[in-house]
Amino acid sequence: MLIKSGITWRQLEDNDKNIATDLTGAIELILKKPSVMKRPIITMNDKVITIGFDEKLFEGIYL
């Protein structure tokens, strides 16, 4: 879910806003501007890994 009322969204170029019209585009935008994402709850194997976005944690787990 994207935060379309936040400062980050309002400051985006129209091109970036337009790519977020489907799941693939939303994911692409989140990767470019993580602050447009609402606080995620990330789970793995039915265990909560993190609540919120932590770039260093994501790099260690997912990249």
DRENZAMAR-406821 format. One line per 10 residues: their letters; for each residue x, y, z of C-alpha. Coordinates in pm, whole numbers. Example, Ala and Ser with C-alpha at 12.3 -4.5 7.8 and 13.67 -1.06 7.14 Angstrom:
<sites>
AS) 1230,-450,780 ~ 1367,-106,714
</sites>
This chain:
<sites>
MLIKSGITWR) 0,0,0 ~ 132,342,-95 ~ 98,657,112 ~ -47,902,-138 ~ -110,1174,119 ~ 252,1200,234 ~ 515,1456,148 ~ 717,1207,-57 ~ 420,1132,-283 ~ 334,1499,-331
QLEDNDKNIA) 695,1573,-431 ~ 715,1294,-688 ~ 727,1368,-1057 ~ 410,1275,-1246 ~ 606,1001,-1428 ~ 679,828,-1096 ~ 319,862,-978 ~ 195,716,-1306 ~ 406,398,-1279 ~ 234,306,-952
TDLTGAIELI) -95,212,-1118 ~ -49,-164,-1069 ~ 140,-396,-835 ~ 450,-415,-1054 ~ 468,-37,-1085 ~ 403,12,-714 ~ 690,-223,-630 ~ 917,-38,-873 ~ 827,294,-711 ~ 876,154,-359
LKKPSVMKRP) 1223,35,-458 ~ 1306,385,-585 ~ 1136,574,-298 ~ 1080,344,3 ~ 914,620,203 ~ 600,599,-15 ~ 527,257,135 ~ 310,229,441 ~ 477,59,734 ~ 503,-300,620
IITMNDKVIT) 492,-603,841 ~ 748,-840,694 ~ 713,-1208,775 ~ 920,-1512,689 ~ 819,-1868,776 ~ 521,-1737,975 ~ 746,-1520,1197 ~ 749,-1140,1202 ~ 1087,-1018,1080 ~ 1027,-645,1106
IGFDEKLFEG) 755,-384,1132 ~ 842,-82,924 ~ 1108,-34,663 ~ 1475,-75,750 ~ 1692,-55,440 ~ 1996,-225,597 ~ 1781,-513,724 ~ 1620,-552,381 ~ 1962,-555,212 ~ 2081,-827,451
IYL) 1773,-1045,407 ~ 1653,-987,53 ~ 1957,-878,-149
</sites>
